[in-house]
Amino acid sequence: MRDALVLGAGMVGVGTALALQAQGFAVTLVDKSAPGRETSFGNAGIIQVEAVEPYELPRDPRKLARFALGLDNAVNYHPLALPAMVGPLWRYFLNSAPARHRAVSQHYARLVQRSLGDHAPLIAASGAEGLIQRKGYRQAYRTQKSFAAAVHHAARLQAEYSVQVDMLDSAALARAEPALLRPLTGALHWTQSWTSADPGALVAAYARLFESRGGHVQTADALSLARSGSGWAIGKGSERIEAAHAVVALGPWSPRLLRAFGLSIPMLGKRGYHRHFRLDRPLSMPLYDTANAAVLCPMAQGLRITSGAELARMDAPATPRQLMKAEVGARQLLALGQAVEDKPWIGVRPCMPDMLPVIGPVPGHAGLWANFGHGHQGFTLGPTTGTLLAAAMAGSGPPVDAVFSPARWC
């Protein structure tokens, strides 16, 4: 039968549901909350097409020492959480070796480079043009050393992947962003990326498009998935829903579900925080304050400040020290007002040790499929990996490239 349950209503799940629908499947989208209210809600809202190489784990001992000593705001960690992460972190370290990272990037870039083309028809059809800005975003630097290294790196990406970037010196950046209170050394302007002033609303708009095309959105516990004959089911009694296929698109919760089926997924959950602040004189586009590993994002709710990565248990108490430092840095640059929320938002980025998403059939479980592990780029890649998976499920395209298969882990 051509029917499917898609578990998870973030950008990846909604993108998958729309793609399956386009392939002729009858689809039910399942989540415990409304579409776009979890990880997809809390990101920087950037469809990041210059991110052709995934974030590797630094191998410079001095950089790692700064992480360990809490001297780099890009990373925070809970010591008690690290023993359970030793295996995935070691694999991440090995896959971050230069030769391996280059090989991974060749696969990763193929996904990222088609992301705008996969988002564009959904933006148009969902009436979400008002949520999108097509001006790119900037990465700003406070020292000449860091800016020179960034310019060198950007030149390599231009040469190897044809990404488009403009280099702004201190004066050009000040002219481009008059809201800045102090001069910075310079910035890279990644001109091709698109941004959204409300990423959760964009996912919700895609979900409404899915419903308008005959899809069903069901509020239920996706972790209740169970085998039902030759297919799959969630819920009980009159609320039970069955389908021949089920897609696990639960982001950081995916390993928990698959553990019930005897599968161990070595995912690294990188927690992240954000908070909104009032700002009378807004930025023209998102600005990444590289010195504090914080993206300053103009949003419908105010200026969203996002944090770096925190290695901690998903259920551990919040420790938003990175966000607090990012706020101090932001106040050096902008005339920030009061915080909009009483406390920060917290979410988890689902990162695999080899930096590639898990897409394809789950070995040993007929009709069960995977689409998770997008790391920092689920918002960018959701429609793309959804399209690839839907074609594989329908048999209308080539099988998903083996490099993305769950067989890597299962």
Secondary structure, DSSP 8 states (H G I E B T S, - for coil): --EEEEE--SHHHHHHHHHHHHTT-EEEEEESS-TT-SGGGSS--EE-TT--S-------HHHHHHHHTT--TTEEE-GGGGGGGHHHHHHHHHHTSHHHHHHHHHHHHHHHTTHHHHHHHHHHHTT-GGGEE-S-EEEEESSHHHHHHHHHHHHHHHHHH---EEEEEHHHHHHH-TT-SS--SEEEEE-S-EEES-HHHHHHHHHHHHHHTT-EEEES-GGG-EEETTEEEES-GGG-EEESEEEE--GGGHHHHHHTTT-----EEEEEEEEEE--SS--SS-EEEGGGTEEEEEETTEEEEE--EEE--TTS---THHHHHHHHHHHHHS----BSSSS-EEEEEEE-TTS--EEEE-TTSTTEEEEE-BGGGHHHHHHHHHHHHHHHHHTSS----GGG-GGGT-
